[in-house]
Every structure is written in structure tokens, then in C-alpha cells.
Amino acid sequence: MYIYNVTSNIQDTAHDEWLVWMKEIHIPDMLATGKFTSAKMCQVLVEEDMGGTTYSVQYTTPDKETLEAYYKEDAPRLRQDALRLFSNQIVSFRTELKVVNEQ
């Protein structure tokens, strides 16, 4: 199992709008690709020097091939939606995690 993790810092001026968009539009759109089995959104509890609020969204996918298919087939469109709406108000980075043990 793999986790596609997107960590984002959103400025206070766009926070409320972004949070609603994430919960009601973006995360459901990600799940609708059929490439992820679940999503978990967490607030990062470390204060950033840049201000704003930081979140980590973890999308679970069964294997690396499915994640690669997401990158090829869906990521450009879904990333563009976020940039179009929040381009100057958000900083994001992505990581891939391979689950090696779960208890």
C-alpha cells in the first residue's frame, strides 16, 4: 500500500474558502478518480514562520502503478484547479510513502 501525501500551507485570507473547497470538491474529486481508496485530512500543529495554517492530506492507493496512473491521467487537471483558485495563497509539496508495517 502507498500513501500520496500532499502538505499545504494556506494563508489566513483564503483559509475558510480553501477548507470548504477541499472537503466538498477537491478530496471527493481525488477519490472519484478511482485511484485512491481513502483520504485523511490532518491539521499540522506546528506554527510556520510564514504564518497561515498547514494541512496534510493522505490519499491511500493500493500500489505504485495506480499512483503512476494518477500522475499521468488525473494530476495535471486536479492540480490546475487548485492553482487557478488559490495560486498566490497556498504553498504545497507532495511526498510518496510506502507502508511497510501497519498494526
Steps between C-alpha positions, in 0.01 A plus 500: 500500500615855422404838637506807281547785747434863411607755761368852447536830681207731431496870582246617756321718243400193295487238775125462547422494127785253433390269784144480367632445146727219619227319695216546251673503161869411480521192725180352350646567151820321599305199626280506188806422286470145633871498576475556877316291755485762776609849599591643836541874562705610800592843632873532567545636852833673445496877453670605179719811479308595185170498690185340369374155586657176379314181412604154389264299283585132467350306211534121519561302182561127461823509299759713322349429158167650605678808634691536173171475310365785716802715412452434130120509469369730774765707679542779242128583499453479876814701577394766250168543681682578824739741332219680321313562824779548755826559309640786709360380832631147530831315507490122459741213478438134432658183632449132431500259792520122483328328789739240642309407814155563638377369833 
